[in-house]
């Protein structure tokens, strides 16, 4: 099990501000766009994502304390829920008692979990946004139908740079068919779609630009409208060949707002060969 505290170089009781500061220092040094170690950056980003979220941090700390497989502890999924499911067909209405001793000699007792009522189910919906919308923070209201047939509404807060396939969890907004039981959760799966002539790969953006052969020979400069509706100038060097990909640093998708890191923009150059008259062709031949 990874030690996220060690990865960020902070104490286990570190505040959110200390965790953010530690990640910021690592990100500045290790981000791939700045020549850093990509594996180290991803590891630090994973640690920050967990420790900066109170619920994720609580779950992680609980797993480290009770479920870590390193050091001889019991398996993280070795818990009352699994025993309850496994032994649900045995014993009487009083349930069962089971003693387990792990490799460290620690004894745990599992009891009275038989006939545990099944909870309400989670409800999964899919939300689609364009990569243009994903360039900034968004609040989207969705409506969805519960298994009971009732229609519900929810406001989904979407952070800038959201990745395709990410799932947002909203506790207590799912199925409520079983009365006197906690509601299930709402799971919103994101689909981030290409748009406005741009495609996305990871945190980088890709688009195409066609120029004529004379511009390619002489070199040129053109204006390009970004997904944020900004106009940027892209310089094409003299002698550019068909299929050349020009890079514009820091104009891709937002990666992390805290440290203002973004992906890159890549422009693939296509060259148009015009149809020339015989006279024009002769002029070119005489050059």
C-alpha positions as CSV (number, residue, x, y, z in Angstrom):
1,X,0.0,0.0,0.0
2,X,1.5,3.4,-1.0
3,X,2.4,5.8,1.8
4,X,0.9,9.0,0.5
5,X,2.3,11.0,3.5
6,X,5.8,9.8,2.7
7,X,5.3,10.6,-1.0
8,X,4.4,14.2,-0.2
9,X,6.9,14.4,2.6
10,X,4.4,15.5,5.2
11,X,3.4,14.2,8.7
12,X,0.3,12.1,9.2
13,X,-1.4,15.0,11.0
14,X,-0.5,17.6,8.3
15,X,-3.1,20.2,7.6
16,X,-4.7,20.7,4.2
17,X,-2.6,23.8,3.7
18,X,0.7,21.8,4.4
19,X,-0.4,19.1,2.1
20,X,-1.2,21.6,-0.7
21,X,2.1,23.3,-0.2
22,X,4.0,20.1,-0.4
23,X,2.3,19.0,-3.6
24,X,2.8,22.4,-5.1
25,X,6.6,22.2,-4.6
26,X,6.7,18.7,-6.1
27,X,4.5,19.7,-9.1
28,X,6.7,22.7,-9.9
29,X,9.7,20.4,-10.0
30,X,8.4,17.2,-11.5
31,X,5.7,18.2,-14.0
32,X,6.5,16.6,-17.4
33,X,6.0,19.9,-19.2
34,X,8.7,21.3,-17.1
35,X,11.2,18.5,-17.8
36,X,10.4,16.7,-14.5
37,X,9.8,13.0,-13.7
38,X,6.3,12.1,-15.0
39,X,6.0,9.0,-12.7
40,X,6.9,11.0,-9.7
41,X,4.4,13.8,-10.6
42,X,1.6,11.3,-11.1
43,X,2.3,9.6,-7.8
44,X,2.3,12.9,-6.0
45,X,-0.9,14.0,-7.7
46,X,-2.5,10.7,-6.6
47,X,-1.4,11.3,-3.1
48,X,-2.6,14.9,-3.1
49,X,-6.0,13.9,-4.6
50,X,-6.5,11.5,-1.7
51,X,-5.1,13.5,1.3
52,X,-6.7,16.8,0.3
53,X,-10.2,15.3,0.3
54,X,-11.5,14.8,3.9
55,X,-13.6,11.7,3.0
56,X,-10.9,10.0,0.9
57,X,-8.3,10.8,3.6
58,X,-10.5,9.2,6.3
59,X,-11.0,6.1,4.2
60,X,-7.2,5.9,3.4
61,X,-6.2,6.4,7.0
62,X,-8.7,3.7,8.0
63,X,-7.3,1.3,5.4
64,X,-3.7,2.0,6.6
65,X,-4.7,1.3,10.2
66,X,-6.9,-1.8,9.7
67,X,-6.6,-3.0,6.2
68,X,-3.0,-2.6,5.0
69,X,-1.6,-5.8,3.6
70,X,2.0,-4.7,4.3
71,X,3.5,-5.6,7.7
72,X,1.4,-8.7,8.1
73,X,-2.0,-7.2,8.7
74,X,-5.3,-8.6,7.4
75,X,-6.4,-8.1,3.9
76,X,-8.2,-4.7,3.3
77,X,-11.4,-6.5,2.2
78,X,-11.4,-8.9,5.2
79,X,-14.2,-7.4,7.1
80,X,-17.6,-7.9,8.6
81,X,-19.5,-7.3,5.3
82,X,-17.8,-10.2,3.6
83,X,-18.3,-12.6,6.5
84,X,-22.0,-11.5,6.7
85,X,-22.5,-12.3,3.0
86,X,-20.6,-15.6,3.2
87,X,-22.4,-17.0,6.2
88,X,-25.8,-15.5,5.5
89,X,-27.2,-19.0,4.8
90,X,-25.9,-20.6,8.0
91,X,-26.8,-20.5,11.7
92,X,-29.9,-19.2,13.4
93,X,-31.5,-15.8,13.8
94,X,-28.9,-15.0,16.5
95,X,-26.3,-14.7,13.8
96,X,-22.8,-16.1,14.4
97,X,-19.6,-15.4,16.1
98,X,-16.2,-15.9,14.4
99,X,-12.8,-15.3,15.9
100,X,-9.9,-14.4,13.5
101,X,-6.3,-13.9,14.5
102,X,-4.0,-12.3,11.9
103,X,-0.3,-12.8,11.5
104,X,0.5,-10.2,14.1
105,X,-1.4,-12.1,16.7
106,X,-4.2,-9.5,16.8
107,X,-7.7,-11.1,17.3
108,X,-10.8,-9.7,15.8
109,X,-14.3,-10.9,16.4
110,X,-17.1,-10.8,13.8
111,X,-20.6,-11.4,15.1
112,X,-24.3,-10.7,14.5
113,X,-24.1,-9.7,10.9
114,X,-26.4,-12.4,9.5
115,X,-29.6,-11.3,7.9
116,X,-28.3,-7.8,7.4
117,X,-30.8,-6.0,5.2
118,X,-29.7,-5.0,1.8
119,X,-29.4,-1.3,1.2
120,X,-30.8,0.9,-1.5
121,X,-29.0,0.8,-4.8
122,X,-26.8,3.4,-6.3
123,X,-28.1,5.1,-9.4
124,X,-25.7,5.8,-12.3
125,X,-26.2,8.4,-15.0
126,X,-24.0,9.7,-17.7
127,X,-23.4,13.4,-18.4
128,X,-21.8,14.7,-21.6
129,X,-20.0,18.0,-22.0
130,X,-17.7,19.4,-24.7
131,X,-14.0,19.9,-24.2
132,X,-14.7,23.6,-24.6
133,X,-17.0,23.5,-21.5
134,X,-14.4,21.4,-19.7
135,X,-11.9,24.3,-20.0
136,X,-13.6,26.0,-17.0
137,X,-15.5,25.1,-13.9
138,X,-19.2,24.3,-14.5
139,X,-22.4,23.7,-12.6
140,X,-24.8,21.5,-14.5
141,X,-28.3,20.5,-13.4
142,X,-29.4,17.1,-14.4
143,X,-32.6,15.2,-13.9
144,X,-32.7,11.4,-13.5
145,X,-35.3,8.8,-12.6
146,X,-35.1,6.6,-9.5
147,X,-36.0,2.9,-9.6
148,X,-39.2,3.9,-7.8
149,X,-40.2,6.0,-10.9
150,X,-39.8,9.3,-9.1
151,X,-37.8,12.0,-11.0
152,X,-35.0,13.8,-9.2
153,X,-32.8,16.8,-9.9
154,X,-29.2,17.3,-9.0
155,X,-26.6,20.0,-9.5
156,X,-23.2,18.6,-10.6
157,X,-20.1,20.7,-9.9
158,X,-17.6,20.0,-12.7
159,X,-14.0,21.1,-12.2
160,X,-12.0,22.6,-15.0
161,X,-10.0,20.0,-16.9
162,X,-12.3,17.1,-16.0
163,X,-11.2,13.9,-17.6
164,X,-13.4,11.6,-19.8
165,X,-14.7,8.7,-17.7
166,X,-14.4,10.4,-14.3
167,X,-17.2,9.5,-11.9
168,X,-18.6,11.9,-9.3
169,X,-20.4,10.4,-6.3
170,X,-23.3,12.2,-4.6
171,X,-24.1,10.4,-1.3
172,X,-27.8,9.8,-0.4
173,X,-29.2,10.9,-3.8
174,X,-29.8,7.4,-5.2
175,X,-32.5,4.7,-4.8
176,X,-34.9,5.1,-1.9
177,X,-37.2,2.1,-2.6
178,X,-36.5,0.3,0.7
179,X,-38.0,2.4,3.4
180,X,-36.2,3.0,6.7
181,X,-32.9,2.3,5.0
182,X,-30.3,4.9,3.9
183,X,-30.7,6.0,0.3
184,X,-28.2,4.8,-2.3
185,X,-25.8,7.2,-4.0
186,X,-25.9,9.0,-7.3
187,X,-23.0,8.2,-9.6
188,X,-22.4,10.7,-12.4
189,X,-20.1,9.4,-15.1
190,X,-18.6,12.1,-17.3
191,X,-18.2,12.0,-21.1
192,X,-16.0,14.8,-22.4
193,X,-16.5,15.2,-26.2
194,X,-14.3,16.8,-28.8
195,X,-15.6,20.0,-30.2
196,X,-14.8,23.2,-32.2
197,X,-12.2,21.5,-34.3
198,X,-10.2,20.3,-31.3
199,X,-9.5,16.8,-30.0
200,X,-8.1,15.9,-26.7
201,X,-5.4,13.4,-25.6
202,X,-4.8,13.4,-21.9
203,X,-4.3,17.1,-21.0
204,X,-3.1,18.1,-24.5
205,X,-5.2,19.6,-27.3
206,X,-4.9,18.9,-31.0
207,X,-6.2,20.8,-34.0
208,X,-5.4,21.2,-37.8
209,X,-4.5,24.2,-39.9
210,X,-4.2,24.4,-43.7
211,X,-1.8,26.8,-45.4
212,X,-0.8,27.1,-49.1
213,X,2.5,25.9,-50.4
214,X,3.9,29.4,-50.8
215,X,3.3,30.1,-47.1
216,X,5.0,26.9,-46.3
217,X,8.0,27.8,-48.4
218,X,8.3,31.4,-47.2
219,X,7.1,30.8,-43.6
220,X,4.0,32.6,-42.2
221,X,2.1,33.4,-39.1
222,X,-1.7,32.8,-38.5
223,X,-4.2,33.6,-35.9
224,X,-5.9,30.7,-34.1
225,X,-9.0,30.8,-31.9
226,X,-8.6,28.7,-28.7
227,X,-11.4,26.9,-26.9
228,X,-11.4,29.8,-24.5
229,X,-12.2,32.2,-27.4
230,X,-8.8,33.8,-27.2
231,X,-6.8,34.6,-30.3
232,X,-3.2,33.4,-30.3
233,X,-0.6,33.7,-33.0
234,X,1.1,30.6,-34.3
235,X,4.4,31.0,-36.3
236,X,5.1,28.6,-39.2
237,X,8.8,28.4,-40.0
238,X,10.0,28.7,-43.6
239,X,10.3,25.3,-45.3
240,X,7.6,23.6,-43.2
241,X,6.7,20.2,-44.6
242,X,3.2,18.6,-44.8
243,X,2.2,16.9,-41.6
244,X,4.5,19.1,-39.4
245,X,3.1,19.5,-35.9
246,X,3.7,22.8,-34.2
247,X,3.6,23.0,-30.4
248,X,2.2,25.9,-28.3
249,X,3.2,25.4,-24.7
250,X,0.7,25.8,-21.9
251,X,-2.4,26.3,-24.1
252,X,-3.9,22.9,-23.5
253,X,-6.4,21.7,-20.9
254,X,-6.1,22.8,-17.3
255,X,-4.2,20.2,-15.2
256,X,-4.2,21.8,-11.8
257,X,-5.6,25.2,-10.9
258,X,-3.6,25.5,-7.7
259,X,-0.3,25.6,-9.5
260,X,-1.6,26.9,-12.8
261,X,-0.3,24.0,-14.8
262,X,-1.8,23.2,-18.2
263,X,-1.2,20.8,-21.1
264,X,0.0,21.9,-24.5
265,X,-1.7,22.7,-27.8
266,X,-0.5,20.9,-31.0
267,X,-1.3,22.2,-34.5
268,X,-0.9,19.8,-37.4
269,X,0.0,21.7,-40.6
270,X,-1.7,20.7,-43.9
271,X,-0.3,22.2,-47.2
272,X,-2.6,23.1,-50.1
273,X,-1.1,22.8,-53.6
274,X,-3.0,25.3,-55.8
275,X,-3.9,24.6,-59.4
276,X,-1.7,26.9,-61.6
277,X,-1.9,28.0,-65.2
278,X,0.7,27.0,-67.7
279,X,2.1,30.6,-67.5
280,X,2.4,30.4,-63.8
281,X,4.0,27.0,-63.9
282,X,6.6,28.4,-66.4
283,X,7.4,31.3,-64.0
284,X,7.9,28.8,-61.2
285,X,10.1,26.6,-63.4
286,X,12.2,29.7,-64.3
287,X,12.9,30.5,-60.6
